[in-house]
Amino acid sequence: MKGLKIRKDLNKLTYAQMEGDVRFEELVSAFQNQAIRTVVIRGWRSESVLYTIFHRLNTGSVPLSPQELRQALHPGEFLSFAARFSEQSKPLGILLGISRPDFRMRDVELVVRFYAFRLRLGDYRGNLKEFLDDTCDHLNHDWGADQDHLRRVATDLEESIQAAIKIFSKNYVFRKWDGARFEKRLNRAVFDVVAQSLAEPKTRSIALKRKEDVLRSFKALCLDDEFRSAIESTTKSKQAVANRFRKWYAAMGEITGKRMHIDLPR
């Protein structure tokens, strides 16, 4: 407890300490017997209604992040795995600069994004939230029969992140180049395309041998109007997603000498 202005005598006390102190017996008893009000919602036709309700309930405090809502509304074996994986993955922790799970679950959302674009890019229709929600539903459903393959995708993600860090360095990986310097903030649109391309073993192997070429091509693309727009302004539209994947894969194809196949949004 801290910051209490009325019951200053409770400051610096933990609940366990209060529970073991007879002076606070009545207070602890009142707390334990306090009613917790709940509302059961039935018959909702659109998930957006639930998002609105969650948002209203959280107004005045810290609103739930999209991934926190996703965990609540789309529970299943895949999402449970994604949460455990993000907690244990050292490459992901290095990338995000964290040593413990992100309290807003942004690390888990990054994992979900990788799976979504890795396995279902062709199904993207321009609504990122729905795309990630649908991916969770699909993979929760398929987990029992396809979990070996889905676990390998997580390994692909870690190897991709490790390769990207070696190519761009830890401070600049998955950041946008503005013509003079790399931005400080991780760019998720850049993460999508670079991580996917380096998840391919042959591409990754060649890219690691030609790091300077990869870096040079990336910087050049960041100055291309169409690519830059697809990673900094209109990032979620179907056309923007198609543009950045198409352009980056074409650039990587020139470096590796092999045409990189990709199933772009239709």
N, C-alpha and C positions, 0 to 999 in steps of 0.2 A: 504494500500500500504506500502511496506517496501523493503529495500534493493536496491532502485533505485539509480543508480550512475550518470545518466544523468539529470533526472528531480528530483533532491533531494527535491525540494519544494513540491513534491507530497507525500513524505514519511509521514506515520502516518495518512494520510487522507483516509476516506472511500469513496466509490462511492457516497453515499448519500450526504456526505459533499461537494464533488466536484460538484454534480448536483445543489446544492443550493448556489453556490458561483459564482458570475458573472465573476470572474477572470478566471474561467475554462470553461466558456460557450462554447468557440470554441472547446476545447479539448473534452468535453462531447459530443458535436454535431458530431464531427468526429468519436468518438467511436460508437455512436448510429447508424451512417450511414455506418459503415464498413460492407462490404459484407462478408457473411459467406458462404464459398464454400462447396458444398456437392457433393457427388458422389452416383448415384443410380445404384445398382448392380442387374441385372436381369439374369435369365437363369442359375444360378449356380446349378451344379449337386451334389456337395458334400459340406457338412457343413464345412469340414476341410478347404475349400477354404476361407470361411468367417473368420475362426479363423486366417488363415494366413494373410489376409488383415487387420483384426483388430490389429494383432501383429505388422505389418509393419507400420500402421498408428500411433501406440503408441511408436515406436522405438524412443529413445531420450527423452522420458518422462517416466511416470510410466505405464508399461503395464497393461492392464485390467486383473483382476484375472479371473479364470475359471467361478466363479459364476457371476461376473459382465457381462461376455459374455453370460452366460446362461440366465440371466434376459433379455438381449437384444434380443437374438435369439429365446427364448422359452417363450414369455410372456403369461400370462393366469391367471385365478382365483386362481389356486393352488399356483403358485409362488408369487402372490400378498399376499395371506394369509401367506405363509412361511416368507415373509419379515416382515409383521406386527407382526406375532407371535414372531419371533426372537427379535424384538425390544422391545416387552412387557414382555417377559418371564424372571422372576426373577431367576429361577434355572439355565437357560442358561447363564444369565449374571454373576452369581456367579461362574459357571464353567469356563467361559472364562476370568473372572476378568475384566469385562467391565461394565460401567454404561450407555453406549450409543451404538447405532448400530455400528458395526465394519465397518470402511470406505472401506475395501476390500470385505465385505460381506462374511467373513469366517464363521460368525455365521449362516447365511442363508444356506451356503453349508453344515454345520453340520446337520441342520434340514433336508435338502434334502437327505443326506446320510442315516439318520435314517429311513425316509419314504421308500427309495429305498430298503434297506436291510430288513425292516420290511414287506413290501408288495410284493417284487419281487426278493427275494434272489435266487430262483430257476431259474430265467431268466438271471442270471449273466453269461457273456461269456468271461470275461477276460479284457475288456476295460472299465475302471471306468468312463471315461468322457462320453462315449456313453451310459453307463448304467444310469448315473444320468440325462443325456439329455433326454433319452427315458422315464425315470420315470416322469420327468416334463411334457412331452407331454401327457403321459397316464393320469396323475392326473389332468392336466388342462382340458383334454377332459371329464373326469369322474366327475369333481367337481360338476356340477349341480345336478346330480342324486345321488351322494355319499358323499356330503359334510359333513353330520352329522358324518358318520363313519370316514372320514378323519380328522375332527376336534378332534375326540376322540383319534386318533393316537398321536396328539400333546400333549394331556393330558398324555398319556402313556409315552411320552418322558420326560415330566417334572417330573413325579413320579419316573421314572427310574433314572434320574439324581440325584434327592433328595436322593434316596435310596443308590446310588453309593457313594455319598458324605459322608453319614453316615457310610458306611462300610469302605471306603478307606481314608476318610478325604479329605477336600477341596484341600489340597496341593498335594495329591498323586493320586487322582481319575483319571482314564483313562491314567495313566502313566505306562511305562514299568519298571519292576524290573530287575536290572542287577546283582543280587546276593548279593549286599551290600546295595544298596539304590535305591530309585525310581528316574527315570529321571525327569528333570524339565519340559520338553516339553510334552504337551498333545499328545498322540499317537492315531491317528484316527483309526488305525486298532484295537487297544484295545477298543476304544470307540464303534466301530461297534458291537463287540461280547458281551461286558459286558452290554452295554445299551440295546441291544435286549433281553438278557436273563432276565434282571430285569424289563423289560416291562410287563412280565407275572405276574399277581397279586399274584398267589399262590407261584411262585418261589420267588418273591420279599419278601413276608411275611416271608417265611422260612429263606431266606438269611439274613434278618435283625435280626433274632433271633440267627443266627449262623455266625455272622460277622467274628469271628476269623477263622472259618473253610474256609470261602470264601477267606479270605485274604491269608491264608496258601496255599490253592489250586492254587490261582493265582500266587503266588511267585514260587511255584514248577513248574507250567507250563511255566513260563518265562525262566526257566533253561532247558526246554525240547527243543532239537535241532529243531525239526519240527515246534513246535509252535513258538519258538523264531524267526526262519527264516520267518514265516508267518506274523510277526508283525514288523520286523525291516529291512528286505532286499527286498525280493520279496513279496510285500504286495498286489499287484493288480492282479496277475495271478489268473485264476479260481481255480487252485489247492491250492494256498495259502489261498484264501478266504474259500474254503471248509475245509481245514485243521484246521484253527483257530476256525471256528464255531463248527466243529465236536468235537475237543478236549475240548474246553471250555464248550460246552453243556454237554458233557459226565461227566466232572468234577462237574458241577452244578447238574447233575442228581444224582451223588453219594451223594452229600450233602443233597439234598432235598428228596432223596429216591424215586424219580419219574423219569421215562424216559422222557426227554424233546424232543418233536418232532421238527424236523427242515427240511425244504425243501432245501437241498443243491444244489448248481449249478450242472446242468446235463452236 
